Amino acid sequence: MDFEKNYHYFHIMGHEESHLVRRRQILSAHPEIKALYGYDKASVWVSLTLNLAQLFMLQFVGELSWFWYILSAFVIGGTISHSC
């Protein structure tokens, strides 16, 4: 099958996005939740620490065999990258 790529039409949903609908329902039932909105100031330091941990791991990964290299990249690197 040959599918033509259309750059003007990607996907149009016939319904509202479910997270937005649920957010409206929660806010209408519990308006006090809006006071909890904001930025987490600790997230900067957590992200910085995780990125520095990845850079620190560079000195150990070079001496590993291929199996442990791939495993550590997948487990440690993937977990830290997903956390950031």
C-alpha positions as CSV (number, residue, x, y, z in Angstrom):
1,M,0.0,0.0,0.0
2,D,1.2,3.5,-0.8
3,F,0.0,6.2,1.6
4,E,0.3,9.8,0.5
5,K,1.6,12.1,3.2
6,N,-0.7,15.1,3.8
7,Y,1.0,18.0,5.4
8,H,-2.2,20.1,5.7
9,Y,-4.4,17.5,7.5
10,F,-3.0,15.5,10.3
11,H,-5.8,14.5,12.6
12,I,-9.1,16.1,13.5
13,M,-10.9,14.7,16.5
14,G,-14.7,14.7,16.5
15,H,-14.7,15.2,20.2
16,E,-13.0,17.3,22.9
17,E,-9.8,16.1,24.4
18,S,-10.5,13.9,27.4
19,H,-8.0,15.5,29.7
20,L,-9.5,18.9,29.2
21,V,-13.0,17.6,29.8
22,R,-11.9,15.9,33.0
23,R,-10.0,19.1,34.1
24,R,-13.2,21.2,33.7
25,Q,-15.2,18.6,35.7
26,I,-12.7,18.6,38.6
27,L,-12.4,22.4,38.7
28,S,-16.2,22.8,38.7
29,A,-16.5,20.4,41.6
30,H,-13.4,21.6,43.5
31,P,-12.5,25.2,42.6
32,E,-10.0,25.3,45.5
33,I,-7.6,23.1,43.5
34,K,-6.8,26.2,41.3
35,A,-4.8,27.5,44.3
36,L,-2.4,24.6,43.9
37,Y,-1.4,25.7,40.3
38,G,2.1,27.0,39.8
39,Y,5.7,26.0,39.3
40,D,7.7,23.6,41.4
41,K,10.9,25.5,42.2
42,A,12.7,22.2,43.2
43,S,12.3,20.8,39.7
44,V,15.2,22.9,38.4
45,W,17.6,21.3,41.0
46,V,16.2,17.8,40.4
47,S,16.8,18.1,36.7
48,L,20.2,19.6,37.1
49,T,21.2,16.8,39.5
50,L,19.9,14.1,37.2
51,N,21.8,15.5,34.2
52,L,25.0,15.8,36.2
53,A,24.5,12.2,37.3
54,Q,24.4,11.2,33.6
55,L,27.6,13.1,32.9
56,F,29.2,11.5,35.9
57,M,28.3,8.0,34.6
58,L,30.4,8.7,31.5
59,Q,33.6,7.9,33.2
60,F,32.3,4.4,34.1
61,V,30.5,3.4,31.0
62,G,33.6,3.4,28.7
63,E,35.1,0.4,30.5
64,L,32.0,-1.8,30.4
65,S,31.4,-4.7,28.0
66,W,28.8,-4.2,25.3
67,F,26.1,-6.1,27.2
68,W,26.5,-4.0,30.3
69,Y,26.9,-0.8,28.2
70,I,23.5,-1.4,26.4
71,L,21.8,-2.5,29.6
72,S,23.0,0.6,31.6
73,A,22.2,2.9,28.8
74,F,18.7,1.5,28.6
75,V,18.0,1.3,32.3
76,I,19.9,4.1,33.9
77,G,20.0,6.5,31.0
78,G,16.4,5.9,30.0
79,T,15.1,6.3,33.5
80,I,17.0,9.6,34.1
81,S,16.0,10.9,30.6
82,H,12.4,10.1,31.3
83,S,12.6,11.7,34.7
84,C,13.8,15.0,33.2
